[in-house]
Amino acid sequence: MDVEFSEWPTLYDLVTTGLIKSIRQLALEIHTPEMDVHHSPQHVCTWSTLDTLAFMMRTLIELKNAGFLIFHSRTNHRTQFTSALTHVERYCCYDLHLININHPDNRYH
């Protein structure tokens, strides 16, 4: 799934509706709120709020609670930018591959 920051509400909906239980594996490109800053360095991201970051963390915790574990992750090095707030070099996109250990087809017999 690569839906340019829409992965967060999509994943949250999958978890809260229970549809996540039918998924065996997820391959995601996740984005931080600064996803477009690496294209426009002069852009000031207004999405980096405590509420946005808490929602993202809550969604990851709910995925873990549903049985999803990360088996591979990778930084997308093409998305490097310098934070306007901290002046630290960062990345805004990451690839995550997760497996649902609770899915019946992923259990050992």
MARPA-592736 format. One record per atom (N, C-alpha, C): x, y, z; atom name; residue in one letter; residue number from 0. Coordinates in pm, whole numbers. Example, Ala and Ser with C-alpha at 12.3 -4.5 7.8 and 13.67 -1.06 7.14 Angstrom:
2
1319/-569/780/N/A/0
1230/-450/780/CA/A/0
1320/-330/780/C/A/0
1285/-225/708/N/S/1
1367/-106/714/CA/S/1
1290/3/787/C/S/1
This chain:
109
86/-116/0/N/M/0
0/0/0/CA/M/0
91/123/0/C/M/0
73/207/-97/N/D/1
146/333/-106/CA/D/1
46/440/-145/C/D/1
-11/506/-45/N/V/2
-120/600/-71/CA/V/2
-92/739/-14/C/V/2
36/772/-2/N/E/3
80/908/31/CA/E/3
10/969/152/C/E/3
34/914/267/N/F/4
-14/958/398/CA/F/4
-158/914/427/C/F/4
-230/864/329/N/S/5
-365/813/355/CA/S/5
-362/673/416/C/S/5
-243/616/430/N/E/6
-233/484/493/CA/E/6
-280/489/638/C/E/6
-261/601/705/N/W/7
-296/609/847/CA/W/7
-447/596/870/C/W/7
-532/676/806/N/P/8
-677/654/828/CA/P/8
-725/521/773/C/P/8
-663/474/665/N/T/9
-702/344/607/CA/T/9
-672/232/705/C/T/9
-552/230/760/N/L/10
-515/127/857/CA/L/10
-603/134/981/C/L/10
-629/254/1028/N/Y/11
-713/271/1146/CA/Y/11
-853/217/1120/C/Y/11
-908/245/1002/N/D/12
-1040/192/967/CA/D/12
-1039/39/960/C/D/12
-933/-19/903/N/L/13
-923/-165/896/CA/L/13
-921/-226/1036/C/L/13
-851/-163/1127/N/V/14
-842/-213/1264/CA/V/14
-976/-197/1336/C/V/14
-1034/-79/1330/N/T/15
-1156/-53/1408/CA/T/15
-1278/-128/1356/C/T/15
-1278/-161/1226/N/T/16
-1391/-239/1171/CA/T/16
-1371/-389/1187/C/T/16
-1249/-431/1222/N/G/17
-1219/-572/1235/CA/G/17
-1177/-638/1106/C/G/17
-1179/-566/996/N/L/18
-1139/-623/867/CA/L/18
-992/-664/865/C/L/18
-912/-605/952/N/I/19
-769/-636/956/CA/I/19
-744/-785/985/C/I/19
-838/-850/1053/N/K/20
-821/-992/1089/CA/K/20
-811/-1082/968/C/K/20
-867/-1041/855/N/S/21
-865/-1125/735/CA/S/21
-739/-1105/651/C/S/21
-653/-1016/691/N/I/22
-531/-986/615/CA/I/22
-415/-1065/673/C/I/22
-342/-1136/586/N/R/23
-228/-1216/630/CA/R/23
-100/-1135/640/C/R/23
-77/-1049/539/N/Q/24
45/-970/536/CA/Q/24
15/-831/484/C/Q/24
97/-735/527/N/L/25
86/-598/478/CA/L/25
225/-553/431/C/L/25
229/-490/317/N/A/26
349/-422/269/CA/A/26
310/-276/252/C/A/26
369/-190/332/N/L/27
329/-51/338/CA/L/27
446/42/311/C/L/27
418/155/252/N/E/28
510/267/258/CA/E/28
442/367/350/C/E/28
498/386/468/N/I/29
438/482/561/CA/I/29
509/616/548/C/I/29
433/720/575/N/H/30
484/856/561/CA/H/30
465/931/691/C/H/30
561/1015/721/N/T/31
546/1106/834/CA/T/31
477/1232/783/C/T/31
431/1318/871/N/P/32
359/1437/825/CA/P/32
440/1527/732/C/P/32
572/1517/736/N/E/33
656/1604/655/CA/E/33
679/1549/514/C/E/33
593/1460/466/N/M/34
620/1387/342/CA/M/34
648/1474/221/C/M/34
593/1593/215/N/D/35
617/1676/97/CA/D/35
730/1777/117/C/D/35
789/1781/235/N/V/36
897/1876/260/CA/V/36
1021/1841/178/C/V/36
1045/1712/154/N/H/37
1166/1677/79/CA/H/37
1158/1725/-66/C/H/37
1038/1751/-117/N/H/38
1022/1808/-251/CA/H/38
1028/1960/-250/C/H/38
983/2021/-143/N/S/39
977/2166/-130/CA/S/39
1040/2207/3/C/S/39
1172/2221/9/N/P/40
1239/2248/136/CA/P/40
1191/2374/207/C/P/40
1136/2470/134/N/Q/41
1087/2592/198/CA/Q/41
952/2571/265/C/Q/41
888/2458/240/N/H/42
756/2429/297/CA/H/42
770/2409/448/C/H/42
679/2463/524/N/V/43
672/2441/668/CA/V/43
554/2349/694/C/V/43
583/2234/748/N/C/44
478/2135/772/CA/C/44
393/2175/891/C/C/44
264/2182/871/N/T/45
172/2215/981/CA/T/45
102/2090/1034/C/T/45
134/1973/979/N/W/46
70/1848/1023/CA/W/46
141/1785/1141/C/W/46
261/1830/1172/N/S/47
336/1770/1283/CA/S/47
283/1821/1416/C/S/47
166/1776/1450/N/T/48
106/1814/1578/CA/T/48
106/1693/1670/C/T/48
89/1717/1797/N/L/49
81/1606/1891/CA/L/49
-34/1514/1857/C/L/49
-147/1569/1812/N/D/50
-263/1486/1777/CA/D/50
-232/1394/1658/C/D/50
-167/1448/1556/N/T/51
-133/1368/1439/CA/T/51
-36/1257/1476/C/T/51
68/1291/1550/N/L/52
167/1191/1589/CA/L/52
107/1087/1683/C/L/52
18/1129/1772/N/A/53
-49/1034/1862/CA/A/53
-138/939/1783/C/A/53
-207/990/1681/N/F/54
-292/906/1597/CA/F/54
-208/801/1524/C/F/54
-94/842/1471/N/M/55
-6/748/1401/CA/M/55
44/640/1498/C/M/55
86/681/1618/N/M/56
136/585/1717/CA/M/56
24/491/1761/C/M/56
-95/545/1785/N/R/57
-210/463/1825/CA/R/57
-242/359/1717/C/R/57
-233/400/1591/N/T/58
-261/307/1481/CA/T/58
-159/194/1478/C/T/58
-31/226/1496/N/L/59
72/122/1501/CA/L/59
52/28/1619/C/L/59
15/82/1733/N/I/60
-11/-2/1851/CA/I/60
-131/-93/1826/C/I/60
-236/-41/1763/N/E/61
-354/-123/1733/CA/E/61
-319/-234/1633/C/E/61
-232/-206/1537/N/L/62
-187/-311/1445/CA/L/62
-115/-421/1523/C/L/62
-28/-382/1613/N/K/63
43/-480/1695/CA/K/63
-55/-560/1780/C/K/63
-151/-492/1839/N/N/64
-253/-561/1921/CA/N/64
-336/-658/1838/C/N/64
-351/-631/1710/N/A/65
-427/-719/1620/CA/A/65
-344/-839/1575/C/A/65
-215/-840/1610/N/G/66
-131/-955/1577/CA/G/66
-28/-929/1469/C/G/66
-14/-806/1425/N/F/67
82/-775/1319/CA/F/67
219/-744/1376/C/F/67
319/-814/1324/N/L/68
458/-791/1362/CA/L/68
538/-752/1239/C/L/68
633/-663/1258/N/I/69
719/-619/1148/CA/I/69
824/-726/1124/C/I/69
836/-772/999/N/F/70
943/-865/968/CA/F/70
1046/-803/875/C/F/70
1020/-684/824/N/H/71
1119/-612/744/CA/H/71
1084/-464/743/C/H/71
1185/-381/753/N/S/72
1164/-237/740/CA/S/72
1284/-177/668/C/S/72
1258/-66/599/N/R/73
1363/0/523/CA/R/73
1331/148/512/C/R/73
1432/230/529/N/T/74
1417/375/508/CA/T/74
1421/403/360/C/T/74
1331/487/312/N/N/75
1333/532/173/CA/N/75
1429/651/167/C/N/75
1550/627/123/N/H/76
1656/728/126/CA/H/76
1636/839/23/C/H/76
1539/826/-65/N/R/77
1511/934/-161/CA/R/77
1427/1045/-99/C/R/77
1388/1030/26/N/T/78
1297/1126/88/CA/T/78
1365/1206/200/C/T/78
1492/1230/185/N/Q/79
1568/1303/286/CA/Q/79
1534/1452/282/C/Q/79
1527/1513/399/N/F/80
1505/1656/409/CA/F/80
1565/1705/540/C/F/80
1582/1834/551/N/T/81
1629/1894/675/CA/T/81
1509/1954/747/C/T/81
1490/1913/870/N/S/82
1377/1963/949/CA/S/82
1392/2112/972/C/S/82
1286/2185/942/N/A/83
1286/2330/966/CA/A/83
1284/2361/1115/C/A/83
1237/2266/1195/N/L/84
1229/2289/1340/CA/L/84
1358/2254/1412/C/L/84
1418/2141/1375/N/T/85
1536/2093/1447/CA/T/85
1666/2106/1369/C/T/85
1656/2132/1238/N/H/86
1771/2141/1149/CA/H/86
1848/2009/1140/C/H/86
1778/1901/1166/N/V/87
1835/1767/1160/CA/V/87
1793/1702/1029/C/V/87
1886/1630/965/N/E/88
1853/1554/844/CA/E/88
1763/1438/883/C/E/88
1649/1425/813/N/R/89
1553/1320/840/CA/R/89
1502/1260/711/C/R/89
1419/1158/724/N/Y/90
1351/1094/611/CA/Y/90
1202/1091/643/C/Y/90
1120/1099/540/N/C/91
975/1104/565/CA/C/91
901/980/517/C/C/91
970/883/458/N/C/92
902/762/410/CA/C/92
980/638/452/C/C/92
906/535/489/N/Y/93
965/409/533/CA/Y/93
881/294/479/C/Y/93
948/187/439/N/D/94
878/66/396/CA/D/94
867/-27/516/C/D/94
747/-76/541/N/L/95
723/-173/648/CA/L/95
654/-295/589/C/L/95
702/-411/626/N/H/96
638/-536/589/CA/H/96
599/-605/719/C/H/96
471/-636/729/N/L/97
417/-694/852/CA/L/97
346/-825/822/C/L/97
345/-913/920/N/I/98
273/-1040/909/CA/I/98
178/-1052/1028/C/I/98
60/-1105/1000/N/N/99
-42/-1124/1102/CA/N/99
-24/-1263/1163/C/N/99
34/-1267/1283/N/I/100
60/-1397/1347/CA/I/100
-68/-1463/1397/C/I/100
-178/-1387/1400/N/N/101
-306/-1443/1443/CA/N/101
-388/-1501/1329/C/N/101
-345/-1478/1205/N/H/102
-421/-1530/1090/CA/H/102
-405/-1683/1086/C/H/102
-515/-1756/1067/N/P/103
-509/-1903/1070/CA/P/103
-412/-1961/969/C/P/103
-396/-1899/855/N/D/104
-305/-1953/752/CA/D/104
-159/-1925/784/C/D/104
-131/-1845/885/N/N/105
8/-1816/924/CA/N/105
51/-1891/1048/C/N/105
-31/-1981/1096/N/R/106
2/-2057/1216/CA/R/106
62/-2191/1178/C/R/106
151/-2238/1264/N/Y/107
208/-2372/1246/CA/Y/107
105/-2475/1283/C/Y/107
105/-2585/1212/N/H/108
8/-2693/1240/CA/H/108
72/-2799/1325/C/H/108
